[in-house]
Amino acid sequence: MNVYDGERMAELMAAQGMTAAADAESADLVVLNTCHIREKATEKVFSDIGRLRKDARANDREAPMIAVAGCVAQAEGEEIVRRAKVDVVVGPQAYHSLPTLIAQAASGSAAIDTDMPVASKFGALPARRRAGPSAFLTVQEGCDKFCTYCVVPYTRGAEVSRPFDAILDEAKALVDAGAREITLLGQNVNAWDDDAGTGLHGLIRALDRIEGLHRIRYTTSHPNDMKDGLIRAHAEVGKLMPFLHLPVQAGNDRILKAMNRSHSRDSYLRILDRVREARPDIALSGDFIVGFPGETEEEFADTLSLVDAVGYAQCFSFKYSPRPGTPAAEMDGAVPAEVMDERLQRLQDALNRDQAAFNAATMGKSCTVLIERKGKLPGQMLGKSPWLQSVHLMTDAQVGDLVEVEIVQAGPNSLAGVERVKAAA
């Protein structure tokens, strides 16, 4: 979602006559689009601000105007100006006001906008004019789930769904601009709905009818919103790719309850069983947090056993990071850092094992690869399989082509293929 927001901010500034700089060092304006999910990401913002100014001094030139956008901006607000003396601070629901804020800052005073207005920012953004072969499209923002470790409800606001017609219009514009694949985005994307009760599955079926669109994906989903219609769509909509990112966070019911997750270990596994029944070849992905306050070794072992039971194709895993203002930050039972480190290593070993096994199982199969960019070698191109694996191959196909490929080599993080027949352009 931050990639999408970054693209939209760039388009917004381009509409004001600005052009993209080759690098931060040559820019007049640097926009740092931020994440507040983990402390390390937050501190990196201030590190980057210092680095930009240090580089400017070292090269005897004026420092760029600096705008901090995104969730750190929303959470920290005026504190960023006090601590780092940046020019602009703008939250994720207000970045459509960026040109006005920059004009205000140019007059010599810091500009801040961390409002979360009811009116949609999307109507104030310019039309989509350029797109790569794979494009992001935000359809839902915010979260009403209030997991005890998470800042998203406080930095992104309540769950809001964009209007059906606005989404279709943007999707068509993306296809006209070159997109062959669209990934629908949301903090809880499968909570998307409208007054007609269309649901995400209905939206996907409408996108399926767009000529020139070949692939549909969506992320990130919540188990609580994984409804029957969406599961059926995986069986019935050919353009919907066989990939599902469904975070579980932990494999122990007591920890899940302490996290305020609305699912249990068993209910989560039953959802996956239904999805696999609908689409047997589906690749599963998830998120895990280790070292949540009070987590015992036995409870962590339940997470490892869940990983063994599922066999994920890929996953994200992190050490618990206390975020100011969240209920978990006040909980007793902090897990020592060295214990979290050791548990994360064991978890990632298991996840890496399963990812390598999933990749190896694709050896000898044929699939369609969407070419996204050039590779490092002459004549080499890179793309994605239906299961979101990176595939490299020697081909004369161009960016945006869909190529039928036989997988001949599988590594832990990517595949190698041989072109069979160009499927579509």
Phi, psi and omega in degrees: 000325177292327175298314178300312180299321178297318178298318182292323177294321177297318177296322179297316180288327177297324178293342177268005177096004178274154177239153182290135176279156179293327180202169183297327184294334182259007185272147170276332180226130174242124176255118176263108180267123200242160176238143182242011186293322183229150185300322183299318180295322180295313182294331179297330178301311182291327175296317180293322178300313179298320181294318179300317181287324178295317178298321180296316179296318182296331181257013175053051177222165182289137178293148179290158166294136183241126174245129175256120182241170174092202192285329174295319177301317180295318185284323187264328176053234184298338180299327179295319178295318180295317186280321188240355177054047176280170185272322186224138173231121184220129181283170185292341178263002185234009188290349174294343178271008185305314179302318178296319181294320179295320178297321178295317181294327180296339179277356173113359180239140179298142182244132184228134173216105178239027176291155173236076186291154176292322180297140183288137175287339190295328179293341180269356182269151180291159179295150178287129183237335180226142179210146171282181181297332176240124186234150176264148178216109178286127179244341184212144177224158175084174184208135176252008189278329177054052169300141191290345181263355198249138179266354188304316179300335182270334182258337180248347178086189182289163179296126179227132177256134175289152180298145181306309184296322180295322179293314180298318179298317180291322178298315179296321178296323178295318179295317177299330181272001175121356182287136173251341180226137176235130174254118178282133187244149172183153173301320171228074191300328182280003169274356182302137176199171176225181183296337180277355181072031184296319181071161182300325180296322178292322176297316178299319180294327176291319177296327180301337182271359180281119179292134181096344174270123185254337185220144177229133173227169174208148178194147003253143185259157174246137181305327183295338184252015180274083188274167183301319182298322179290321178296318178297325180301327178294335178271333193249342183256109185296329181282345179282116187290150183281066181213134179222120173262111184227092184298140177246324176080323179200163181251009182244133186294324180294318179294318178300320178293320178294330176283350185064034171281141187271006180242161171254172176302314184293317181295324177297313181295326178292325174299314180297324177299318180292321178295316180293328176294322179287321183222088187302332183268013187294142174265132183252140179226161181199180176236145177224143172242128175252151177079024174300145184312126178088357182296125178266169178298321179294322179290323175295325177299329176295325176295315178299321181289329175293318176302315179299323183288327186273311186071067184291145175281329174196160183203161170246136181218142187214156168283144177301133179235113182294127180252129182305135177092353178266150181302323183297332181295340180260001183283149174281170174087035179303132179276130181304146184303319183292330176289318177299317179302313184292320179293318179298321179297317179295318179296313182293328175300317180293318180294319178296322177301314183288324177296317178297322179292320179296316178298317181298328182290346178273353179303131179086349179277157172252142179206167177268130180247130174271116182285125185249330182194171177285151175270188182281334184263152176301129180083357181268137176233154180240144178204189182240140173282170175302334183266017176068024174273144174284131181232130175245144183204157174270123185198159172264007177297155182253164176304130181099348177284150172254122190238133175281125189229140169261128181280121185245349180208139182230122173253181181293333185237354182202169180237157172244139182226167176238130183293137175254289180219136175292121187277319183195163178230000000 
